[in-house]
Amino acid sequence: MKRINIPEAVRAQSGRGQSALEYLVTYGWAFVAMVIISISLWYTGAFDPLSFAGGGST
């Protein structure tokens, strides 16, 4: 049975932890950007069905 030194085990876990953190940060920023864009489109009335139907006045 191979013995693993504690520092080697910690390095292996920190590498996986760093990858997970990079993943969360990258896609977290993308999610925040999508939310901001969606809110700004909603605020400007881009999702108003009356604007597409021509029933409302502009």
C-alpha distances in whole Angstrom, upper triangle without the diagonal:
4,6,10,13,15,18,16,15,19,20,19,21,24,24,24,26,29,29,30,32,34,34,36,38,39,40,41,44,45,45,47,50,50,51,54,55,56,57,60,61,61,63,65,66,64,63,67,68,72,71,70,73,76,77,77,79,77
4,6,10,13,15,12,13,16,17,16,18,21,21,21,24,26,26,27,30,31,32,34,36,37,38,39,42,43,43,45,47,48,49,52,53,54,55,58,59,59,61,63,64,63,62,65,67,70,70,69,72,74,76,75,77,75
4,6,9,12,10,10,14,15,15,16,19,20,21,22,24,25,26,28,30,31,33,34,36,37,38,41,42,43,44,46,47,48,50,52,53,54,57,58,59,60,63,64,62,61,65,66,70,69,69,71,74,75,75,76,74
4,6,8,7,7,10,11,11,13,15,16,17,19,21,22,23,25,27,28,29,31,32,34,35,37,39,39,41,43,44,45,47,49,50,51,53,55,55,57,59,60,59,58,62,63,67,66,66,68,71,72,71,73,71
4,6,5,7,9,10,11,13,15,16,17,19,20,22,23,25,26,28,29,31,32,34,35,37,39,39,41,43,44,45,47,49,50,51,53,55,55,57,59,60,59,58,62,64,67,66,66,69,71,73,72,73,71
4,5,5,6,9,10,11,12,14,16,16,18,20,21,22,24,26,27,28,30,32,32,34,36,37,38,40,42,42,44,46,47,48,50,52,53,54,56,58,57,56,60,61,65,64,64,67,69,70,69,71,69
4,5,5,6,9,10,10,12,14,15,16,18,20,20,22,24,25,26,28,30,30,32,34,35,36,38,40,41,42,45,46,47,49,50,51,53,55,56,55,55,58,60,64,63,63,66,68,69,68,69,67
4,5,5,6,9,10,11,13,14,15,17,19,20,21,23,25,26,27,29,30,32,34,35,36,38,39,40,42,44,45,46,48,50,51,52,54,56,54,54,58,59,63,62,61,64,67,68,67,69,66
4,5,5,6,9,10,11,12,14,16,17,18,20,22,23,24,26,28,28,30,32,33,34,36,38,39,40,42,43,45,47,48,49,50,53,54,52,52,55,57,61,60,60,63,65,66,65,67,65
4,5,5,6,9,10,10,12,14,15,16,18,20,21,22,24,26,26,28,30,31,32,34,36,36,38,40,41,42,44,46,47,48,50,52,51,50,54,56,59,58,58,61,63,64,63,65,63
4,5,5,6,9,10,10,12,14,15,16,18,20,21,22,24,25,27,29,30,31,33,35,36,37,39,40,42,43,45,46,47,49,51,50,49,53,55,58,57,57,60,62,64,62,64,62
4,6,5,7,9,10,11,13,14,16,17,19,20,22,23,24,26,28,29,30,32,34,35,37,38,39,41,43,44,45,47,49,50,48,48,52,53,57,56,55,58,61,62,61,63,61
4,5,5,6,9,10,11,12,14,15,16,18,20,21,22,24,26,27,28,30,31,32,34,36,37,38,40,42,43,44,46,48,46,46,49,51,54,54,53,56,59,60,59,60,58
4,5,5,6,9,10,10,12,14,15,16,18,20,20,22,24,25,26,28,30,31,32,34,35,37,38,40,41,42,45,46,45,44,48,50,53,52,52,55,57,59,58,59,57
4,5,5,6,9,10,11,12,14,15,17,19,20,21,23,24,26,27,29,30,32,33,35,36,38,39,41,42,44,45,44,43,47,49,52,51,51,54,56,58,57,58,56
4,5,5,6,9,10,11,12,14,15,17,18,20,21,22,24,26,27,28,30,32,33,34,36,38,39,40,42,43,42,41,45,47,50,49,49,52,54,56,55,56,54
4,5,5,6,9,10,11,12,14,16,16,18,20,21,22,24,26,26,28,30,31,32,34,36,37,38,40,42,40,40,43,45,49,48,48,51,53,54,53,55,52
4,5,5,6,9,10,10,12,14,15,17,18,20,21,23,24,25,27,29,30,31,33,35,36,37,39,41,39,39,43,45,48,47,47,50,52,53,52,53,51
4,5,5,6,9,10,11,12,14,16,17,18,20,21,23,24,26,27,29,30,32,33,35,36,38,39,37,37,41,43,46,45,45,48,50,52,51,52,50
4,5,5,6,9,10,11,12,14,16,16,18,20,21,22,24,26,27,28,30,31,32,34,36,37,36,35,39,41,44,43,43,46,48,50,49,50,48
4,5,5,6,8,10,10,12,14,15,16,18,20,21,22,24,25,27,28,30,31,32,34,36,35,34,38,40,43,42,42,45,47,49,48,49,47
4,6,5,6,9,10,11,12,14,15,17,18,20,21,23,24,26,27,29,30,32,33,35,33,33,37,39,42,41,41,44,46,48,46,48,45
4,6,5,6,8,10,11,12,14,16,17,18,20,21,22,24,26,27,28,30,32,33,31,31,35,37,40,39,38,42,44,45,44,46,44
4,6,5,6,8,10,10,12,14,15,16,18,20,21,22,24,25,26,28,30,31,30,29,33,35,38,37,37,40,43,44,43,44,42
4,6,5,6,9,10,10,12,14,15,16,18,20,21,23,24,26,27,29,30,29,29,33,35,38,37,37,40,42,43,42,43,41
4,5,6,7,9,10,11,13,15,16,17,19,20,22,23,25,26,28,29,27,28,31,34,37,35,35,38,40,42,41,42,39
4,5,5,6,9,10,10,12,14,15,16,18,20,21,22,24,26,27,25,25,29,31,34,33,32,36,38,39,38,40,37
4,5,5,6,9,10,11,12,14,15,17,18,20,21,22,24,26,25,24,28,30,33,32,32,36,38,39,37,39,37
4,5,5,6,9,10,11,12,14,15,17,18,20,21,23,24,23,24,27,30,32,31,31,35,36,38,36,37,35
4,5,5,6,9,10,11,12,14,15,17,18,20,21,23,21,21,25,27,30,29,29,32,34,35,34,35,33
4,5,5,6,9,10,10,12,14,15,16,18,20,21,20,19,23,25,28,27,27,31,33,34,33,34,32
4,5,5,6,9,10,11,12,14,15,16,18,20,19,19,23,25,28,27,28,31,32,34,32,33,31
4,5,5,6,9,10,11,12,14,15,17,19,17,18,21,24,27,25,26,29,30,32,30,31,29
4,5,5,6,9,10,11,12,14,15,17,15,15,19,21,24,23,23,26,28,29,28,29,27
4,5,5,6,9,10,10,12,14,15,14,14,18,20,23,22,23,26,28,29,27,28,26
4,5,5,6,9,10,10,12,14,14,15,18,21,23,22,23,26,27,28,26,27,25
4,6,5,6,9,10,11,12,11,12,16,19,21,19,20,23,24,26,24,25,23
4,5,5,6,9,10,11,9,10,13,16,18,17,18,21,23,24,22,23,21
4,5,5,6,9,10,10,10,13,16,18,17,19,22,23,24,22,23,21
4,5,5,6,9,9,11,13,16,18,16,18,21,22,23,21,21,19
4,5,5,6,5,7,10,13,15,13,14,18,19,20,18,19,17
4,5,5,6,6,8,11,13,12,14,17,18,19,17,18,16
4,5,8,9,10,14,15,13,16,19,19,19,17,17,15
4,6,8,9,13,13,11,14,17,17,17,15,15,12
4,5,5,9,10,8,11,13,14,14,12,13,11
4,6,8,10,8,9,12,13,15,13,15,13
4,6,9,8,9,12,13,14,13,15,14
4,5,6,7,9,11,11,10,12,12
4,5,5,6,9,9,9,12,13
4,5,5,6,6,6,9,10
4,6,6,7,6,8,8
4,6,8,9,11,11
4,5,8,11,12
4,6,8,9
4,7,10
4,6
4
